[in-house]
Amino acid sequence: MPDLEVLLGDPSATGNPMGFDACMTADERCELAAEAWRVLDSWGLGAELVPVTAGGRLRALDDLVVRLRPVFRRDVSLGLGFGISSLLAAFSVWTAGTASQQRFLRDLLMTGAQIATVYPTRDAEEYGRQALEASVNGGGSTLSGVSSPMASTNTARAFLLDVATPAADRANGRSLFLTATADMHDSVWTHLPRLRTAGARGVWFSRVRANGARLNDDTLIGGLGRAGEVTALSAQPARAVLTGLSVATADTALRVVTRFATSRYLYGATVADLPHARRALTTTFVELLIADALATTAARAIQAAPSQASLATAVAGHLVPQLLADAMERLSVVLGARFYLREGEHAIFGKHQRDLPLLTVDHGPGAGCLGPVLTHLRGSVGESSRGEAEPIEAVFDRSAELPDLVFSQLTPVPVEPDAVIVTLSSARDWPELAGDSDRDLIEQIDSLDQRLAELGHHRTRIRAHGSTTSGDAETIARSYVLLSASACCLGLWRSARNRGEQFLGDTPWLTAALVLLANRTPGAAVGPLAPQLNDALWRELAYRVEHARSLDTRAEPVLV
């Protein structure tokens, strides 16, 4: 059991100062649960964000996700306020910072300090209207104007600032500066009032105003005008981690609604006995498994295939928020009026639904998550999708040892063929499927191979569009995302089957996942899940809820 799961305790227990009731009470006050904050501080969450090569505990991103999930099963605000802002800043510094900047950040994080950085709140209209600007002169920069909304500004001991800078040779003209809060003197810096948000209300979002503030060149991350490039790289591990953590939040939501559905009686039967309610629960369960497969693949690709990670993380960053938003909407219908409650055993569902969009918002530049996919399609879909690449098993196999985590190996666009999606072209010949009697699964795999071939035929049409906003190009990019998601599920299933895992290595969840993904593809929909699939999925979901197992691909013991 993860350490934090024990330290935070049973969140449903009466009087637990780190439980759901405490988090809800703090949320009503627009604060964070104080005792839970102290637990995270004493546990050393900051050390989780420092690579082992620099003296911290960060060895693998998928392991980081697992270790932090107990926080996000309980309270997104707590995790975002204590760790996520620092994580986003850290990934930029590990990616492009100098040795001295990395030591400065390491020392802060190892002592439990928070780092404030720009965070897209969705509620704040000011985001995107960046007015913090710098003039460069004499070995430094002079800053004026107001920053975009930033998270954790009230507790931060350092700020990672995104600043408009003159850079004639770079289109974006933005730069990143890392400065200690102690160096932000009141005479030239002003902390502006707190911004209120619909979700994660306990997190302190605000902006800062600079009035002739001077920053030396040694605070510049990656060089002048390189903020866009650095963000494009650091967004890759950020997408992998945040999508993985968001699965934990949806896990609690599904668990709460499943318990409600199995205990609430209507017309002489439980809500869970009603066909439409049970379909909603099993569909959501499969969507969580898909989301976790995507997040796990993305996290492992950062280390197993860093030159291709921009694709895997973009796929996860694009699709996982959609899957979870649909899941939460579906669950809210099953829960009914209790969705609006602010207290009681079901109240945490409404808080999670409000908070989740802030966790899944994209932190990448430009065209967002579809940008790397569109770039890849224009350059290599014809070659990479039909088998010239070799699958990288370590991306799917959680038991496989990963290389060291080296942020500098990441590339803004893939420089090698996609070794994830190529899984589809070889799956039909896998010995694990030889003689399989699951005709629905075989039909889905055959359909995937056909859709992969069709995708290759669209290469010329993709190249004909020069704009990343072309509707036709984006439609094909979304089809690519869904095919890649199917490949993630297949790869994870094969690895689990070879390890002898009972549920994950069996075919019902995989068949259901491929059906649900096909139903999201225009022209490829195959209808609802078959009754026998629903029955198998319901048995697994009900077992996990009753026996306190996580509702992701790991099925680990939990206290939620």
Stockholm file with secondary structure:
# STOCKHOLM 1.0

chainA/1-560         MPDLEVLLGDPSATGNPMGFDACMTADERCELAAEAWRVLDSWGLGAELVPVTAGGRLRALDDLVVRLRPVFRRDVSLGLGFGISSLLAAFSVWTAGTASQQRFLRDLLMTGAQIATVYPTRDAEEYGRQALEASVNGGGSTLSGVSSPMASTNTARAFLLDVATPAADRANGRSLFLTATADMHDSVWTHLPRLRTAGARGVWFSRVRANGARLNDDTLIGGLGRAGEVTALSAQPARAVLTGLSVATADTALRVVTRFATSRYLYGATVADLPHARRALTTTFVELLIADALATTAARAIQAAPSQASLATAVAGHLVPQLLADAMERLSVVLGARFYLREGEHAIFGKHQRDLPLLTVDHGPGAGCLGPVLTHLRGSVGESSRGEAEPIEAVFDRSAELPDLVFSQLTPVPVEPDAVIVTLSSARDWPELAGDSDRDLIEQIDSLDQRLAELGHHRTRIRAHGSTTSGDAETIARSYVLLSASACCLGLWRSARNRGEQFLGDTPWLTAALVLLANRTPGAAVGPLAPQLNDALWRELAYRVEHARSLDTRAEPVLV
#=GR chainA/1-560 SS CCHHHHHHCCTTSTTCTTSHHHHHHHHHTTCCCHHHHHHHHHHTGGGGGSBGGGTSSBCCHHHHHHHHHHHHHHCHHHHIIIIIHHHHHHHHHHHHCCHHHHHHHHHHHHTTCEEEEECCCSSCTTTTCCCCEEEEETTEEEEEEECCCEESTTTEEEEEEEEECCCTTSSSCEEEEEEEGGGSCTTTEEECCCBCCSSCTTSCEECEEEEEEEEEGGGEESSTTCHHHHHHHHHHHHHHHHHHHHHHHHHHHHHHHHHHHHHCEETTEEGGGSHHHHHHHHHHHHHHHHHHHHHHHHHHHHHHCTTTHHHHHHHHHHHHHHHHHHHHHHHHHHHGGGGGCSSSTTHHHHHHHHHHHHHHSCCCCTTTTHHHHHHHHHHHHHHHTTTSSCCCHHHHCTTSCCCCCCGGGCCSSCSSCCTTTTHHHHHTTCGGGTTCCCHHHHHHHHHHHHHHHHHHHTHHHHHHCCCTTCHHHHHHHHHHHHHHHHHHHHHHHHHHHHHTCTTTTSSHHHHHHHHHHHHTSTTCCCCSCCHHHHHHHHHHHHHHHHTTBCSSSSCCBCCC
#=GC SS_cons         CCHHHHHHCCTTSTTCTTSHHHHHHHHHTTCCCHHHHHHHHHHTGGGGGSBGGGTSSBCCHHHHHHHHHHHHHHCHHHHIIIIIHHHHHHHHHHHHCCHHHHHHHHHHHHTTCEEEEECCCSSCTTTTCCCCEEEEETTEEEEEEECCCEESTTTEEEEEEEEECCCTTSSSCEEEEEEEGGGSCTTTEEECCCBCCSSCTTSCEECEEEEEEEEEGGGEESSTTCHHHHHHHHHHHHHHHHHHHHHHHHHHHHHHHHHHHHHCEETTEEGGGSHHHHHHHHHHHHHHHHHHHHHHHHHHHHHHCTTTHHHHHHHHHHHHHHHHHHHHHHHHHHHGGGGGCSSSTTHHHHHHHHHHHHHHSCCCCTTTTHHHHHHHHHHHHHHHTTTSSCCCHHHHCTTSCCCCCCGGGCCSSCSSCCTTTTHHHHHTTCGGGTTCCCHHHHHHHHHHHHHHHHHHHTHHHHHHCCCTTCHHHHHHHHHHHHHHHHHHHHHHHHHHHHHTCTTTTSSHHHHHHHHHHHHTSTTCCCCSCCHHHHHHHHHHHHHHHHTTBCSSSSCCBCCC
//
